[in-house]
Amino acid sequence: MSRAIAILRPEPGNSVTARRVERAGGTAIRLPLFVVRPLPWPAPKREHDALILTSANAMRHGGAQLAALTHLPVYAVGTATATSAQAMGFTIAHVGTEGADALLEQARRDGIRRALHLTGRDHRLSAIPPIVELREVYASEPCEMDEGRAGALIDCVAMVHSPRAGAALAALADTHGLDRARIALAAISEAAAEAAGTGWRAIAVPPGIGDAALVDTAIALAD
């Protein structure tokens, strides 16, 4: 019996992933743990030579101030982030496929020294070279989930798109007394898997980066 796949990421990514799951022959359950909202943010204080993006949410929620930054070449993690930046008028210098650390290394090799990072309120990167300034332009806020909706996770494969989602899923399971041994996890990274803790039926991390690779891993766990 193929298990349903619970998608925990916020919209609009939740719907994108659900469609990928369904096109691959899986059954998708949409259970977002967060809702993404824009934050007011001040203009950068200095001149920059590139823009670092690790999530398409920076483009979705950055607002009108983004127009003043379109002269900056973009270093983006993942094709979805790069596509969102292109749609906003940015030029893509590099699309990273191996995570943020590899992206920063590429930017350093390209001679970038004064990068601006647009990010969320709960972010991992700090002002390390070549990043010299950060701006938090969006926030992922927890959604309320009652016992009935949380119970839909039982006997499912849960897709964990970030370490924060892994920690939130673990807390949700504990709050509602869900049996972790009846829930399998497809985690987007080792860090996301580690944040979810132990006791799950299975945990798998895809060999590649991005949502499509994670969907493939979730489908394999569901069969």
KEDOZA-313622 format. One record per residue (C-alpha): residue number from 0; x, y, z. Coordinates in pm, 1 decimal, padded with zeros to 6 digits. Layout:
N
+-----+----------+----------+----------+
:   n :        u :        v :        w :
+-----+----------+----------+----------+
: NUM :        X :        Y :        Z :
...
+-----+----------+----------+----------+
This chain:
223
+-----+----------+----------+----------+
:   n :        u :        v :        w :
+-----+----------+----------+----------+
:   0 :  00000.0 :  00000.0 :  00000.0 :
:   1 :  00136.9 :  00342.4 : -00097.3 :
:   2 :  00138.6 :  00589.3 :  00191.7 :
:   3 :  00014.0 :  00946.6 :  00159.3 :
:   4 :  00275.1 :  01223.0 :  00160.5 :
:   5 :  00225.3 :  01515.2 :  00399.1 :
:   6 :  00365.8 :  01846.4 :  00274.5 :
:   7 :  00458.4 :  02076.3 :  00561.1 :
:   8 :  00611.9 :  02376.7 :  00383.1 :
:   9 :  00417.7 :  02704.9 :  00360.8 :
:  10 :  00234.5 :  02834.3 :  00055.1 :
:  11 :  00290.0 :  02888.5 : -00229.5 :
:  12 :  00558.0 :  02618.5 : -00214.4 :
:  13 :  00313.2 :  02377.0 : -00053.9 :
:  14 :  00094.1 :  02369.9 : -00363.8 :
:  15 :  00396.4 :  02341.3 : -00594.6 :
:  16 :  00522.6 :  02037.6 : -00403.8 :
:  17 :  00173.6 :  01884.3 : -00387.3 :
:  18 :  00144.8 :  01901.3 : -00764.9 :
:  19 :  00487.7 :  01738.2 : -00803.0 :
:  20 :  00382.5 :  01456.7 : -00571.3 :
:  21 :  00057.5 :  01402.3 : -00759.0 :
:  22 :  00229.1 :  01405.6 : -01100.3 :
:  23 :  00462.5 :  01136.0 : -00968.0 :
:  24 :  00162.7 :  00921.1 : -00874.5 :
:  25 :  00157.0 :  00996.9 : -00502.5 :
:  26 : -00120.4 :  01116.5 : -00273.1 :
:  27 : -00049.9 :  01461.1 : -00127.7 :
:  28 : -00184.9 :  01594.1 :  00203.4 :
:  29 : -00134.4 :  01968.0 :  00249.4 :
:  30 : -00042.3 :  02042.4 :  00611.1 :
:  31 :  00160.3 :  02367.0 :  00618.0 :
:  32 :  00331.3 :  02428.6 :  00950.8 :
:  33 :  00405.3 :  02795.1 :  00870.9 :
:  34 :  00261.3 :  03094.2 :  00689.0 :
:  35 :  00504.2 :  03341.4 :  00528.8 :
:  36 :  00448.5 :  03714.4 :  00579.5 :
:  37 :  00648.6 :  04016.8 :  00461.2 :
:  38 :  00851.9 :  04223.4 :  00706.2 :
:  39 :  00926.5 :  04594.0 :  00682.1 :
:  40 :  01295.1 :  04637.4 :  00609.6 :
:  41 :  01529.9 :  04933.3 :  00578.5 :
:  42 :  01728.6 :  05004.3 :  00265.1 :
:  43 :  02089.8 :  04879.8 :  00264.5 :
:  44 :  02341.9 :  05110.3 :  00428.7 :
:  45 :  02627.9 :  05055.6 :  00184.9 :
:  46 :  02713.3 :  04974.7 : -00174.2 :
:  47 :  02710.2 :  04608.1 : -00272.8 :
:  48 :  02849.7 :  04401.9 : -00558.1 :
:  49 :  02605.5 :  04105.8 : -00548.7 :
:  50 :  02285.7 :  03974.4 : -00395.8 :
:  51 :  02275.8 :  03640.5 : -00212.4 :
:  52 :  01941.0 :  03459.5 : -00214.7 :
:  53 :  01866.1 :  03127.6 : -00046.2 :
:  54 :  01486.2 :  03132.6 : -00080.6 :
:  55 :  01235.7 :  03251.6 : -00337.8 :
:  56 :  01042.8 :  03405.1 : -00046.4 :
:  57 :  01284.4 :  03698.1 : -00049.6 :
:  58 :  01155.5 :  03786.4 : -00396.7 :
:  59 :  00791.1 :  03711.7 : -00317.8 :
:  60 :  00785.6 :  03929.1 : -00006.7 :
:  61 :  01065.3 :  04182.3 : -00055.6 :
:  62 :  00826.7 :  04445.3 : -00187.5 :
:  63 :  00889.6 :  04761.3 : -00386.2 :
:  64 :  01240.1 :  04811.0 : -00244.6 :
:  65 :  01366.8 :  04526.1 : -00462.3 :
:  66 :  01349.8 :  04752.0 : -00766.9 :
:  67 :  01645.2 :  04954.8 : -00636.0 :
:  68 :  01863.4 :  04640.9 : -00624.2 :
:  69 :  01811.2 :  04493.4 : -00970.6 :
:  70 :  02156.2 :  04613.6 : -01083.1 :
:  71 :  02315.3 :  04355.7 : -00850.5 :
:  72 :  02404.6 :  04012.7 : -00993.6 :
:  73 :  02227.2 :  03734.3 : -00804.1 :
:  74 :  02379.7 :  03423.0 : -00651.2 :
:  75 :  02084.0 :  03194.0 : -00577.5 :
:  76 :  02039.2 :  02858.0 : -00410.0 :
:  77 :  01815.2 :  02647.2 : -00635.5 :
:  78 :  01641.1 :  02705.3 : -00965.6 :
:  79 :  01313.5 :  02815.8 : -00803.2 :
:  80 :  01490.9 :  03101.8 : -00626.2 :
:  81 :  01673.8 :  03198.8 : -00944.8 :
:  82 :  01352.5 :  03192.4 : -01149.2 :
:  83 :  01178.1 :  03419.0 : -00897.8 :
:  84 :  01467.6 :  03665.0 : -00911.9 :
:  85 :  01465.6 :  03668.3 : -01292.3 :
:  86 :  01092.8 :  03741.9 : -01289.1 :
:  87 :  01167.2 :  04048.5 : -01074.0 :
:  88 :  01422.0 :  04180.6 : -01325.0 :
:  89 :  01745.9 :  04048.6 : -01172.5 :
:  90 :  02035.8 :  03895.8 : -01364.6 :
:  91 :  02150.8 :  03556.5 : -01237.4 :
:  92 :  02525.5 :  03516.3 : -01193.8 :
:  93 :  02516.9 :  03164.2 : -01050.3 :
:  94 :  02262.3 :  02901.6 : -00942.4 :
:  95 :  02388.4 :  02685.8 : -00658.4 :
:  96 :  02292.3 :  02319.2 : -00641.8 :
:  97 :  02489.6 :  02217.6 : -00332.6 :
:  98 :  02360.1 :  02452.7 : -00063.2 :
:  99 :  02445.4 :  02794.8 :  00076.5 :
: 100 :  02804.9 :  02723.6 :  00178.8 :
: 101 :  02900.2 :  02613.3 : -00172.7 :
: 102 :  02718.9 :  02916.9 : -00315.8 :
: 103 :  02922.6 :  03154.7 : -00099.3 :
: 104 :  03243.5 :  02980.0 : -00201.1 :
: 105 :  03153.8 :  03029.5 : -00567.6 :
: 106 :  03083.2 :  03398.7 : -00505.8 :
: 107 :  03422.3 :  03438.6 : -00338.7 :
: 108 :  03593.2 :  03270.1 : -00634.7 :
: 109 :  03414.4 :  03513.6 : -00866.6 :
: 110 :  03560.8 :  03808.0 : -00677.5 :
: 111 :  03247.4 :  03909.0 : -00486.0 :
: 112 :  03344.9 :  04099.8 : -00169.9 :
: 113 :  03044.7 :  04309.0 : -00061.7 :
: 114 :  02732.6 :  04094.7 : -00097.0 :
: 115 :  02389.8 :  04174.6 :  00042.4 :
: 116 :  02185.2 :  03880.5 :  00171.6 :
: 117 :  01804.6 :  03909.2 :  00168.8 :
: 118 :  01665.8 :  03646.8 :  00400.0 :
: 119 :  01396.8 :  03543.9 :  00645.9 :
: 120 :  01374.6 :  03627.4 :  01014.1 :
: 121 :  01485.5 :  03275.7 :  01109.3 :
: 122 :  01799.7 :  03241.1 :  00902.4 :
: 123 :  02117.4 :  03032.4 :  00918.9 :
: 124 :  02370.4 :  03246.1 :  00737.6 :
: 125 :  02543.0 :  03535.5 :  00912.3 :
: 126 :  02758.2 :  03820.5 :  00783.8 :
: 127 :  03044.8 :  03597.8 :  00670.9 :
: 128 :  03246.4 :  03672.0 :  00356.5 :
: 129 :  03139.3 :  03769.3 :  00102.3 :
: 130 :  02822.1 :  03877.4 :  00287.4 :
: 131 :  02869.2 :  04216.8 :  00451.5 :
: 132 :  02504.9 :  04303.3 :  00521.9 :
: 133 :  02179.0 :  04114.5 :  00582.3 :
: 134 :  01819.1 :  04226.8 :  00556.1 :
: 135 :  01531.1 :  04020.8 :  00696.4 :
: 136 :  01245.7 :  04072.1 :  00450.4 :
: 137 :  01000.2 :  03797.3 :  00547.8 :
: 138 :  00900.3 :  03577.7 :  00840.9 :
: 139 :  00765.6 :  03221.8 :  00855.8 :
: 140 :  00513.7 :  03217.6 :  01139.9 :
: 141 :  00373.1 :  02896.9 :  01295.2 :
: 142 :  00023.9 :  02783.9 :  01194.9 :
: 143 : -00220.9 :  02651.8 :  01448.9 :
: 144 : -00290.0 :  02280.2 :  01399.8 :
: 145 : -00549.9 :  02092.8 :  01602.3 :
: 146 : -00531.6 :  01728.8 :  01702.2 :
: 147 : -00750.7 :  01617.5 :  01413.7 :
: 148 : -00529.1 :  01770.0 :  01145.2 :
: 149 : -00210.6 :  01659.8 :  01319.5 :
: 150 : -00345.6 :  01304.7 :  01328.5 :
: 151 : -00340.0 :  01295.8 :  00947.9 :
: 152 :  00037.7 :  01248.2 :  00975.6 :
: 153 : -00001.8 :  00894.5 :  01111.0 :
: 154 :  00110.4 :  00633.5 :  00855.3 :
: 155 :  00226.5 :  00910.0 :  00618.4 :
: 156 :  00558.0 :  01024.6 :  00478.9 :
: 157 :  00623.0 :  01380.6 :  00600.1 :
: 158 :  00831.5 :  01609.2 :  00379.1 :
: 159 :  01066.8 :  01826.4 :  00585.7 :
: 160 :  01199.4 :  02122.2 :  00387.0 :
: 161 :  01414.3 :  02288.0 :  00655.9 :
: 162 :  01568.0 :  02234.2 :  01000.7 :
: 163 :  01302.9 :  02464.0 :  01146.2 :
: 164 :  01029.5 :  02245.6 :  00994.9 :
: 165 :  01197.5 :  01936.8 :  01139.0 :
: 166 :  01196.0 :  02085.7 :  01487.8 :
: 167 :  00834.9 :  02201.4 :  01447.1 :
: 168 :  00724.7 :  01855.5 :  01334.5 :
: 169 :  00892.0 :  01695.6 :  01637.0 :
: 170 :  00718.7 :  01943.8 :  01868.8 :
: 171 :  00383.8 :  01880.3 :  01697.1 :
: 172 :  00421.7 :  01504.5 :  01740.6 :
: 173 :  00501.0 :  01546.3 :  02108.9 :
: 174 :  00217.1 :  01794.1 :  02169.5 :
: 175 : -00046.4 :  01566.4 :  02017.4 :
: 176 :  00102.1 :  01235.2 :  02129.6 :
: 177 :  00167.4 :  01109.5 :  01776.5 :
: 178 :  00356.8 :  00781.9 :  01746.1 :
: 179 :  00677.4 :  00873.1 :  01562.2 :
: 180 :  00726.2 :  00509.6 :  01467.1 :
: 181 :  00424.6 :  00543.0 :  01235.8 :
: 182 :  00561.3 :  00848.0 :  01047.4 :
: 183 :  00845.7 :  00841.5 :  00793.0 :
: 184 :  01043.8 :  01153.3 :  00708.2 :
: 185 :  01187.3 :  01272.7 :  00378.6 :
: 186 :  01424.5 :  01551.8 :  00488.3 :
: 187 :  01581.5 :  01799.8 :  00249.0 :
: 188 :  01918.2 :  01793.5 :  00429.0 :
: 189 :  02107.4 :  01621.1 :  00705.9 :
: 190 :  02051.1 :  01931.5 :  00919.2 :
: 191 :  01674.8 :  01906.7 :  00867.0 :
: 192 :  01680.1 :  01535.9 :  00956.5 :
: 193 :  01885.1 :  01603.0 :  01270.0 :
: 194 :  01647.5 :  01878.6 :  01382.4 :
: 195 :  01355.0 :  01633.2 :  01368.9 :
: 196 :  01519.6 :  01402.7 :  01621.2 :
: 197 :  01484.0 :  01027.1 :  01645.3 :
: 198 :  01216.9 :  00760.4 :  01673.3 :
: 199 :  01060.4 :  00798.7 :  01327.7 :
: 200 :  00970.0 :  00497.5 :  01114.6 :
: 201 :  01237.7 :  00596.8 :  00865.5 :
: 202 :  01438.3 :  00904.7 :  00769.3 :
: 203 :  01578.3 :  00959.7 :  00420.3 :
: 204 :  01774.5 :  01250.4 :  00272.0 :
: 205 :  01792.5 :  01289.1 : -00108.9 :
: 206 :  02131.8 :  01277.8 : -00282.1 :
: 207 :  02049.5 :  01600.3 : -00470.3 :
: 208 :  01932.1 :  01941.8 : -00356.3 :
: 209 :  01589.0 :  02094.7 : -00407.6 :
: 210 :  01221.6 :  02014.1 : -00397.5 :
: 211 :  01216.7 :  01778.4 : -00696.3 :
: 212 :  01484.1 :  01556.6 : -00540.8 :
: 213 :  01296.9 :  01558.5 : -00210.5 :
: 214 :  00974.1 :  01452.8 : -00384.2 :
: 215 :  01154.6 :  01157.5 : -00542.7 :
: 216 :  01277.3 :  01051.1 : -00197.5 :
: 217 :  00929.2 :  01087.5 : -00046.3 :
: 218 :  00772.7 :  00878.9 : -00325.5 :
: 219 :  01030.4 :  00604.0 : -00264.0 :
: 220 :  00951.4 :  00603.3 :  00109.0 :
: 221 :  00577.6 :  00594.3 :  00039.4 :
: 222 :  00589.8 :  00270.1 : -00163.0 :
+-----+----------+----------+----------+
